[in-house]
Amino acid sequence: MMKTQTVNDMVNGGATKEEAEKATRLFEMLYPCLKINKNGLISTTYGDKTPLGLYRTIRDNQFI
């Protein structure tokens, strides 16, 4: 797996530990079908996202 955000990175960036853990679990579950750029960001139609950004995008659009 490519180097990407860790739970500690997310918490240090302002996420709660619970939010960071959910983002990590979502990323691990979806990893086989995600397009990961060379810089470790996830390519989406909403722009490139970190695992936390992907989680928040899905959460804020009421998909989860």
Backbone atoms as SQL, in Angstrom:
CREATE TABLE atoms (id INTEGER PRIMARY KEY, chain TEXT, resi INTEGER, resn TEXT, atom TEXT, x REAL, y REAL, z REAL);
INSERT INTO atoms VALUES
  (1, 'A', 1, 'MET', 'N', 0.843, -1.182, 0.000),
  (2, 'A', 1, 'MET', 'CA', 0.000, 0.000, 0.000),
  (3, 'A', 1, 'MET', 'C', 0.889, 1.247, 0.000),
  (4, 'A', 2, 'MET', 'N', 0.501, 2.244, -0.744),
  (5, 'A', 2, 'MET', 'CA', 1.247, 3.487, -0.848),
  (6, 'A', 2, 'MET', 'C', 1.174, 4.282, 0.458),
  (7, 'A', 3, 'LYS', 'N', 2.189, 5.054, 0.752),
  (8, 'A', 3, 'LYS', 'CA', 2.205, 5.903, 1.942),
  (9, 'A', 3, 'LYS', 'C', 1.058, 6.890, 1.858),
  (10, 'A', 4, 'THR', 'N', 0.251, 6.903, 2.887),
  (11, 'A', 4, 'THR', 'CA', -0.877, 7.826, 2.940),
  (12, 'A', 4, 'THR', 'C', -1.064, 8.281, 4.380),
  (13, 'A', 5, 'GLN', 'N', -2.082, 9.024, 4.654),
  (14, 'A', 5, 'GLN', 'CA', -2.353, 9.550, 5.986),
  (15, 'A', 5, 'GLN', 'C', -2.499, 8.437, 7.012),
  (16, 'A', 6, 'THR', 'N', -1.928, 8.666, 8.185),
  (17, 'A', 6, 'THR', 'CA', -2.125, 7.750, 9.304),
  (18, 'A', 6, 'THR', 'C', -3.118, 8.379, 10.272),
  (19, 'A', 7, 'VAL', 'N', -3.570, 7.591, 11.226),
  (20, 'A', 7, 'VAL', 'CA', -4.481, 8.115, 12.253),
  (21, 'A', 7, 'VAL', 'C', -3.809, 9.291, 12.967),
  (22, 'A', 8, 'ASN', 'N', -2.528, 9.147, 13.302),
  (23, 'A', 8, 'ASN', 'CA', -1.817, 10.243, 13.989),
  (24, 'A', 8, 'ASN', 'C', -1.750, 11.494, 13.127),
  (25, 'A', 9, 'ASP', 'N', -1.507, 11.328, 11.819),
  (26, 'A', 9, 'ASP', 'CA', -1.491, 12.485, 10.915),
  (27, 'A', 9, 'ASP', 'C', -2.830, 13.213, 10.950),
  (28, 'A', 10, 'MET', 'N', -3.917, 12.432, 10.913),
  (29, 'A', 10, 'MET', 'CA', -5.252, 13.023, 10.911),
  (30, 'A', 10, 'MET', 'C', -5.549, 13.752, 12.220),
  (31, 'A', 11, 'VAL', 'N', -5.209, 13.123, 13.332),
  (32, 'A', 11, 'VAL', 'CA', -5.447, 13.742, 14.645),
  (33, 'A', 11, 'VAL', 'C', -4.603, 15.009, 14.790),
  (34, 'A', 12, 'ASN', 'N', -3.349, 14.947, 14.358),
  (35, 'A', 12, 'ASN', 'CA', -2.495, 16.133, 14.408),
  (36, 'A', 12, 'ASN', 'C', -3.017, 17.250, 13.519),
  (37, 'A', 13, 'GLY', 'N', -3.774, 16.891, 12.485),
  (38, 'A', 13, 'GLY', 'CA', -4.364, 17.874, 11.578),
  (39, 'A', 13, 'GLY', 'C', -5.717, 18.403, 12.024),
  (40, 'A', 14, 'GLY', 'N', -6.220, 17.919, 13.175),
  (41, 'A', 14, 'GLY', 'CA', -7.457, 18.463, 13.723),
  (42, 'A', 14, 'GLY', 'C', -8.632, 17.513, 13.773),
  (43, 'A', 15, 'ALA', 'N', -8.482, 16.296, 13.285),
  (44, 'A', 15, 'ALA', 'CA', -9.579, 15.320, 13.343),
  (45, 'A', 15, 'ALA', 'C', -9.656, 14.711, 14.741),
  (46, 'A', 16, 'THR', 'N', -10.837, 14.241, 15.109),
  (47, 'A', 16, 'THR', 'CA', -10.952, 13.492, 16.349),
  (48, 'A', 16, 'THR', 'C', -10.399, 12.092, 16.110),
  (49, 'A', 17, 'LYS', 'N', -10.037, 11.405, 17.184),
  (50, 'A', 17, 'LYS', 'CA', -9.508, 10.046, 17.044),
  (51, 'A', 17, 'LYS', 'C', -10.565, 9.134, 16.414),
  (52, 'A', 18, 'GLU', 'N', -11.815, 9.271, 16.817),
  (53, 'A', 18, 'GLU', 'CA', -12.899, 8.460, 16.257),
  (54, 'A', 18, 'GLU', 'C', -13.058, 8.714, 14.760),
  (55, 'A', 19, 'GLU', 'N', -13.033, 9.981, 14.356),
  (56, 'A', 19, 'GLU', 'CA', -13.160, 10.336, 12.944),
  (57, 'A', 19, 'GLU', 'C', -11.976, 9.767, 12.145),
  (58, 'A', 20, 'ALA', 'N', -10.781, 9.868, 12.693),
  (59, 'A', 20, 'ALA', 'CA', -9.584, 9.356, 12.019),
  (60, 'A', 20, 'ALA', 'C', -9.644, 7.842, 11.861),
  (61, 'A', 21, 'GLU', 'N', -10.129, 7.150, 12.874),
  (62, 'A', 21, 'GLU', 'CA', -10.235, 5.694, 12.791),
  (63, 'A', 21, 'GLU', 'C', -11.284, 5.275, 11.765),
  (64, 'A', 22, 'LYS', 'N', -12.394, 5.986, 11.705),
  (65, 'A', 22, 'LYS', 'CA', -13.425, 5.689, 10.696),
  (66, 'A', 22, 'LYS', 'C', -12.889, 5.938, 9.294),
  (67, 'A', 23, 'ALA', 'N', -12.143, 7.021, 9.118),
  (68, 'A', 23, 'ALA', 'CA', -11.567, 7.335, 7.814),
  (69, 'A', 23, 'ALA', 'C', -10.582, 6.249, 7.385),
  (70, 'A', 24, 'THR', 'N', -9.785, 5.765, 8.321),
  (71, 'A', 24, 'THR', 'CA', -8.821, 4.709, 8.024),
  (72, 'A', 24, 'THR', 'C', -9.530, 3.417, 7.644),
  (73, 'A', 25, 'ARG', 'N', -10.579, 3.056, 8.376),
  (74, 'A', 25, 'ARG', 'CA', -11.329, 1.831, 8.053),
  (75, 'A', 25, 'ARG', 'C', -11.989, 1.945, 6.676),
  (76, 'A', 26, 'LEU', 'N', -12.568, 3.109, 6.365),
  (77, 'A', 26, 'LEU', 'CA', -13.188, 3.312, 5.060),
  (78, 'A', 26, 'LEU', 'C', -12.147, 3.182, 3.957),
  (79, 'A', 27, 'PHE', 'N', -10.990, 3.808, 4.130),
  (80, 'A', 27, 'PHE', 'CA', -9.917, 3.738, 3.143),
  (81, 'A', 27, 'PHE', 'C', -9.465, 2.296, 2.932),
  (82, 'A', 28, 'GLU', 'N', -9.267, 1.557, 4.014),
  (83, 'A', 28, 'GLU', 'CA', -8.827, 0.164, 3.901),
  (84, 'A', 28, 'GLU', 'C', -9.874, -0.697, 3.193),
  (85, 'A', 29, 'MET', 'N', -11.146, -0.431, 3.451),
  (86, 'A', 29, 'MET', 'CA', -12.210, -1.204, 2.826),
  (87, 'A', 29, 'MET', 'C', -12.294, -0.910, 1.325),
  (88, 'A', 30, 'LEU', 'N', -12.146, 0.352, 0.939),
  (89, 'A', 30, 'LEU', 'CA', -12.296, 0.753, -0.452),
  (90, 'A', 30, 'LEU', 'C', -10.997, 0.691, -1.249),
  (91, 'A', 31, 'TYR', 'N', -9.866, 0.487, -0.586),
  (92, 'A', 31, 'TYR', 'CA', -8.555, 0.563, -1.233),
  (93, 'A', 31, 'TYR', 'C', -8.461, -0.195, -2.560),
  (94, 'A', 32, 'PRO', 'N', -8.959, -1.429, -2.659),
  (95, 'A', 32, 'PRO', 'CA', -8.795, -2.157, -3.925),
  (96, 'A', 32, 'PRO', 'C', -9.436, -1.471, -5.134),
  (97, 'A', 33, 'CYS', 'N', -10.433, -0.638, -4.915),
  (98, 'A', 33, 'CYS', 'CA', -11.113, -0.012, -6.056),
  (99, 'A', 33, 'CYS', 'C', -10.838, 1.484, -6.169),
  (100, 'A', 34, 'LEU', 'N', -9.925, 2.018, -5.369),
  (101, 'A', 34, 'LEU', 'CA', -9.607, 3.443, -5.433),
  (102, 'A', 34, 'LEU', 'C', -8.465, 3.708, -6.390),
  (103, 'A', 35, 'LYS', 'N', -8.502, 4.867, -7.035),
  (104, 'A', 35, 'LYS', 'CA', -7.386, 5.308, -7.866),
  (105, 'A', 35, 'LYS', 'C', -6.523, 6.225, -6.995),
  (106, 'A', 36, 'ILE', 'N', -5.320, 5.744, -6.675),
  (107, 'A', 36, 'ILE', 'CA', -4.396, 6.490, -5.824),
  (108, 'A', 36, 'ILE', 'C', -3.350, 7.157, -6.712),
  (109, 'A', 37, 'ASN', 'N', -3.200, 8.469, -6.581),
  (110, 'A', 37, 'ASN', 'CA', -2.205, 9.207, -7.346),
  (111, 'A', 37, 'ASN', 'C', -0.806, 8.944, -6.792),
  (112, 'A', 38, 'LYS', 'N', 0.209, 9.339, -7.544),
  (113, 'A', 38, 'LYS', 'CA', 1.607, 9.150, -7.124),
  (114, 'A', 38, 'LYS', 'C', 1.910, 9.846, -5.799),
  (115, 'A', 39, 'ASN', 'N', 1.195, 10.923, -5.516),
  (116, 'A', 39, 'ASN', 'CA', 1.421, 11.662, -4.277),
  (117, 'A', 39, 'ASN', 'C', 0.624, 11.099, -3.098),
  (118, 'A', 40, 'GLY', 'N', -0.080, 9.974, -3.308),
  (119, 'A', 40, 'GLY', 'CA', -0.807, 9.315, -2.234),
  (120, 'A', 40, 'GLY', 'C', -2.234, 9.787, -2.042),
  (121, 'A', 41, 'LEU', 'N', -2.698, 10.710, -2.880),
  (122, 'A', 41, 'LEU', 'CA', -4.070, 11.206, -2.767),
  (123, 'A', 41, 'LEU', 'C', -5.008, 10.341, -3.595),
  (124, 'A', 42, 'ILE', 'N', -6.255, 10.286, -3.167),
  (125, 'A', 42, 'ILE', 'CA', -7.283, 9.512, -3.837),
  (126, 'A', 42, 'ILE', 'C', -7.951, 10.412, -4.872),
  (127, 'A', 43, 'SER', 'N', -7.995, 9.956, -6.107),
  (128, 'A', 43, 'SER', 'CA', -8.614, 10.718, -7.186),
  (129, 'A', 43, 'SER', 'C', -10.131, 10.507, -7.146),
  (130, 'A', 44, 'THR', 'N', -10.904, 11.605, -7.048),
  (131, 'A', 44, 'THR', 'CA', -12.365, 11.534, -7.053),
  (132, 'A', 44, 'THR', 'C', -12.917, 12.608, -7.981),
  (133, 'A', 45, 'THR', 'N', -14.193, 12.532, -8.278),
  (134, 'A', 45, 'THR', 'CA', -14.825, 13.566, -9.100),
  (135, 'A', 45, 'THR', 'C', -14.948, 14.884, -8.331),
  (136, 'A', 46, 'TYR', 'N', -14.759, 14.842, -7.029),
  (137, 'A', 46, 'TYR', 'CA', -14.775, 16.045, -6.197),
  (138, 'A', 46, 'TYR', 'C', -13.368, 16.589, -5.987),
  (139, 'A', 47, 'GLY', 'N', -12.395, 16.063, -6.706),
  (140, 'A', 47, 'GLY', 'CA', -11.004, 16.474, -6.552),
  (141, 'A', 47, 'GLY', 'C', -10.219, 15.423, -5.788),
  (142, 'A', 48, 'ASP', 'N', -8.916, 15.604, -5.725),
  (143, 'A', 48, 'ASP', 'CA', -8.055, 14.664, -5.013),
  (144, 'A', 48, 'ASP', 'C', -8.261, 14.801, -3.510),
  (145, 'A', 49, 'LYS', 'N', -8.317, 13.656, -2.833),
  (146, 'A', 49, 'LYS', 'CA', -8.626, 13.630, -1.407),
  (147, 'A', 49, 'LYS', 'C', -7.621, 12.781, -0.635),
  (148, 'A', 50, 'THR', 'N', -7.392, 13.169, 0.605),
  (149, 'A', 50, 'THR', 'CA', -6.709, 12.304, 1.560),
  (150, 'A', 50, 'THR', 'C', -7.755, 11.306, 2.059),
  (151, 'A', 51, 'PRO', 'N', -7.353, 10.264, 2.769),
  (152, 'A', 51, 'PRO', 'CA', -8.360, 9.368, 3.337),
  (153, 'A', 51, 'PRO', 'C', -9.366, 10.110, 4.231),
  (154, 'A', 52, 'LEU', 'N', -8.886, 11.059, 5.022),
  (155, 'A', 52, 'LEU', 'CA', -9.793, 11.844, 5.866),
  (156, 'A', 52, 'LEU', 'C', -10.722, 12.701, 5.001),
  (157, 'A', 53, 'GLY', 'N', -10.188, 13.305, 3.965),
  (158, 'A', 53, 'GLY', 'CA', -11.008, 14.105, 3.059),
  (159, 'A', 53, 'GLY', 'C', -12.067, 13.278, 2.364),
  (160, 'A', 54, 'LEU', 'N', -11.718, 12.059, 1.971),
  (161, 'A', 54, 'LEU', 'CA', -12.696, 11.158, 1.354),
  (162, 'A', 54, 'LEU', 'C', -13.802, 10.830, 2.349),
  (163, 'A', 55, 'TYR', 'N', -13.422, 10.479, 3.568),
  (164, 'A', 55, 'TYR', 'CA', -14.410, 10.172, 4.608),
  (165, 'A', 55, 'TYR', 'C', -15.345, 11.364, 4.834),
  (166, 'A', 56, 'ARG', 'N', -14.776, 12.555, 4.974),
  (167, 'A', 56, 'ARG', 'CA', -15.594, 13.744, 5.243),
  (168, 'A', 56, 'ARG', 'C', -16.500, 14.084, 4.058),
  (169, 'A', 57, 'THR', 'N', -16.017, 13.890, 2.846),
  (170, 'A', 57, 'THR', 'CA', -16.842, 14.144, 1.654),
  (171, 'A', 57, 'THR', 'C', -18.043, 13.214, 1.644),
  (172, 'A', 58, 'ILE', 'N', -17.809, 11.942, 1.909),
  (173, 'A', 58, 'ILE', 'CA', -18.905, 10.970, 1.931),
  (174, 'A', 58, 'ILE', 'C', -19.859, 11.273, 3.080),
  (175, 'A', 59, 'ARG', 'N', -19.309, 11.550, 4.257),
  (176, 'A', 59, 'ARG', 'CA', -20.141, 11.854, 5.435),
  (177, 'A', 59, 'ARG', 'C', -20.980, 13.109, 5.208),
  (178, 'A', 60, 'ASP', 'N', -20.359, 14.163, 4.707),
  (179, 'A', 60, 'ASP', 'CA', -21.049, 15.439, 4.559),
  (180, 'A', 60, 'ASP', 'C', -22.103, 15.411, 3.453),
  (181, 'A', 61, 'ASN', 'N', -21.980, 14.471, 2.527),
  (182, 'A', 61, 'ASN', 'CA', -22.982, 14.326, 1.479),
  (183, 'A', 61, 'ASN', 'C', -24.017, 13.285, 1.870),
  (184, 'A', 62, 'GLN', 'N', -24.011, 12.886, 3.139),
  (185, 'A', 62, 'GLN', 'CA', -24.986, 11.992, 3.763),
  (186, 'A', 62, 'GLN', 'C', -25.054, 10.620, 3.114),
  (187, 'A', 63, 'PHE', 'N', -23.891, 10.130, 2.640),
  (188, 'A', 63, 'PHE', 'CA', -23.829, 8.771, 2.134),
  (189, 'A', 63, 'PHE', 'C', -23.590, 7.772, 3.262),
  (190, 'A', 64, 'ILE', 'N', -23.034, 8.268, 4.388),
  (191, 'A', 64, 'ILE', 'CA', -22.854, 7.401, 5.566),
  (192, 'A', 64, 'ILE', 'C', -23.286, 8.139, 6.803);
